[in-house]
Amino acid sequence: MQRSAVAGKARVHELAKELGVESKTVLAKLK
């Protein structure tokens, strides 16, 4: 279960990279 959570964070980080925003911003939008 922890593994998928880490993978999710990594995916968010990659998305943030592509969009040019911080992962924190992406996470805030996902909530």
N, C-alpha and C positions, 0 to 999 in steps of 0.2 A: 504494500500500500504506500509506503514512504517513497518507494522507487518511482511510482507514477507521479507523485507530487513533485518530486525533483525534476522529472521529465517535463512536467507541465510548466514549471518555472523556467526551465531551459528554453522551452518553446516560446514562452512569453518574451523572454530576453531576445530571442532571434527575431520575433515579430517587431519588437521595439527597435531593434537594429535596422530592420528594413524600413520601418516607418520614420525612423530618425527621431524617436522619442524615448524617454526613459522608461524602463520596465515598470517603475512605480506608477507612471501615468497610465500605462496600459492596464495594469492591475486595477487601478482606480476605476477605469472605464468598464472593466469586466464585472465589477461588483454591482 
